[in-house]
Amino acid sequence: MRASGPSAPRPEPGHGYPELPETKSLSAWREAATHCRACDLWKNATQTVFGEGRRTAKVVFVGEQPGDREDLAGKPFVGPAGRVLDEALEAAGIDRAAVYLTNAVKHFKWRPAGKRRLHEKPNRSEIAACRLWLDAEIGILKPQVIVCLGAVAAQALISPTFKVTQQRGKLIPSSLAPHVVATVHPSSILRAPDDNARAREMKLFIADLQAVARVIRGLD
C-alpha cells in the first residue's frame, strides 16, 4: 500500500474528479476536493469537509466521515464525537493543535428522521471514491504515525478484513507510515448503553491513545 498524493497517477477524466493540483499544497487539494463529484454524497451534504491541522504534523488521525456538526461547520471533529476525542487526547497527553485530523470520506452521509439528520455508514464505492483525497493528505504530510479511528478508516487504510475489536492499540506494519495503529471511533463511546459502559470504553480509548503518545515521544 502506497500513499498516492500529488505524485500518484491521476484518475481518468469523466469520473467526477475535478482538475487536480500539481502542487504539494494542502490548501490547493482542499479547494479541489470541494468540486469532487466522484460519488453522490455531495448532493445531500452542505459542503466538503477536508482535513485540518498543521502541515508539519507528525500524526494523522483518520475517522470515518464528517457528522452533522462537521458538515455544517466545514471542519472535522467539532461535534459530540470531537469533544470525546478532545477529552481523550488531553488525558493521553496529546496536543490536538499538533496533529492533523481528517476522515476517510469527506461528505456527510445521512438519512432524514423528522428534523434530524441521522448518520449512515458509507459504502465501499463511496470510500473508494474518496481515497484519492485521503491519499493526497497522507502523501503531502508524510506522517510518522497514522491513527485509524473506527472500522471504516482501519479497513480503508489497513485491510478490508481488519477487526478493530481484536487488534486495537497494536502497531500495524504498513507502507503508509512508520507507525500505524487503530482504535475505536469516539462516537462509539457515545453509543455505549449506560454511564458505566461509557466510562469503561473511555478508559480503553485513552489507553490506546496513551500508546500513541509513547510513540510520539519516541519521535522527538
N, C-alpha and C positions, 0 to 999 in steps of 0.2 A: 504494500500500500504506500503510495507516494502522494504527498500533498501536491495538488496541481498549482493553483495560483496563477499569477500573470504569465509565467513562462510555459504553462501547460498548453497542449493542443486546444484550439478554440472549438466550441460546439459549432455544428453546421448551421448555416443560416436557415431561417424559416422554422426554427424550433421554439420560438418565443423568447429567445435571448436578445437583449439589446447589443449594440456595438460595445465591445469590451475594452477597457483601458489597456494601454501598453505599459503604463507606469506602475510601479510598486507603491502606490498611494492608497491607503485605506479610504480616504475621503473620495477618491475617484471611483473606487469599486463600490463604495456605499451609494454614490449617486447613480451608478449604472444599475445597481440592484433595484432601485426604485422603479425602473422601467421593465423589469422582468415579467414576462408573460408565459413562462415555460410550463406552468401548470395553472389551474383555475382558481387557486386560493386568493389571488389578488382581487378577484371580483367582489368578494364579500368583506375583505379586510379594509380597515381605514387607511393603512399605509404599510410599507415595508419596514420591518424592524431589523436593522442591521446590528452588528456587534458594536460594543462600545468599550473603550478603555485605552490605556497607554500604548503607544506604538512600540515602546520598549518593554512591554510586559513579558515576563518570563513564563507566566502561567495563563492558560486559556481555559475557562470554564465553558462547557458546551451543554446547553439544555435541549429541550425538545422543540418548543416553538413559543412565540410570544403569547401571553394570555390577554384577557380583556383590557386590563390596565395598560399593559405594554403596547397593545395595538392603538390605544388612544393617545398614549404619550410618545410613542415612537422610540422608546428606549427599552432595553432588556432588563428583566428582573426588577421592576419597580412596583409590582403588585404584592399580594399577600405572600406568594412563594418567595419573592425577592426579599421581603422582610425576614422570613425564616432563614434564608441564605445569609443575610447580613448578620443576624444574631449568631449563626453557627461560625461564620468567618471570624467574627470578633472573638468568640470563645476559643477558636483554634489558633488565634494569633496571626491571622492572615489579613493584610490590609486590602480591603476591596478596591481602594483607589489605585493599587499597584498591579491589579490583574485585569484581564480582558474577558468580558462576558459576551456570549453570543448564543445562538441556537442553531440546531440542525436545519430547521425550517424558519423562514423569515416572515411568513404571514400567519395570522391568527386563523385557525380553522375552527369553526363554531357552528352550532345549530341553535335556532331560537327556542326559548322556553318562556312564553309570556313576554315580559320586557327584558328578560335576561338573555345573555349570550353564553351558552354552555360550551366548554371545550370539547373538541372531538380530536381523536388521535389521527395524525397524518398517515396516509398510506405510503406504500413503498415507492410508488411513482412520484408522489409529491416530495418525499425525502430525496429521491434521486435527482429530481429537477433542481432542487436547491443545493445539491452537493457542490456545484460549481462555486457558489459564493462562500461556502464554508471552507473549501479547499483554498480559495483565494486568501481568506483571512489567515489560515494556518501558514500558507506559503509566504505571505508577506511578513507575518510576525515571527515565524520560526521559533515557536516557544520551546522552552526546556521541559515544560510539564503541560499535559492536557488532562483535564478532569472532565469526564463524561458524567453528566447529571441525569440519571434515569436510563431506561432501557432503549428508548429511541436513539439517543445520542450514542450510547455504547454499541448498539447493533449497527449503526451507521458507520462508526469510525473503527470499531474493533473487529466485530464478527456478527453476521446475522443471527448466529445461534448463541450469542453471549448472554449469560444469565447473571444479572446484577446481584440477585439474592445469593448466588453461590460464589461469586468472585469479587464482591465489593471490597474496596480498600486495598486490593492487591496490585502490584505493579505488573503491567501487561506489556510484553515485547511488541514494539511497533516501529515502523519507519517514519511515522508521522512526527514523533518527538522522542527524545531520550527517555522520558518518563510518561507513561500513560496509565491512568487509574480511573476506575468507575465507582460511582456510589449512587445512592437513590436521588431522585429529583426532590427538591424541598417541598413540592406540592403534595407528595405522598405523605409527608408528616402531617399536613393539614387534614388529610383524609382519614387519619387514624380514628378509631371508633370512640375513644374517650381520653381524658386527660392523662391517665397513667400510660396508655399506649403512646400518646404523643410525646410524653417525657422520655419514654424508653427509646423511641425512634430518633428523637432529637439527640439523645446521648450517643447513639450509634453513629449518627450522621457527623456529629462533632468529632468523634474518634477517627472517622475516615479522613476528615479534613485536617486533623492533627497529624496524621501520617503524611498528608500532602505538605503540611507546614515543615515537617522534618526534612522532606526532600528539598523544599525551597531553601531552607537554612544551609543545606549541603551545597547549594549552588553558589553561595556567597564566598 
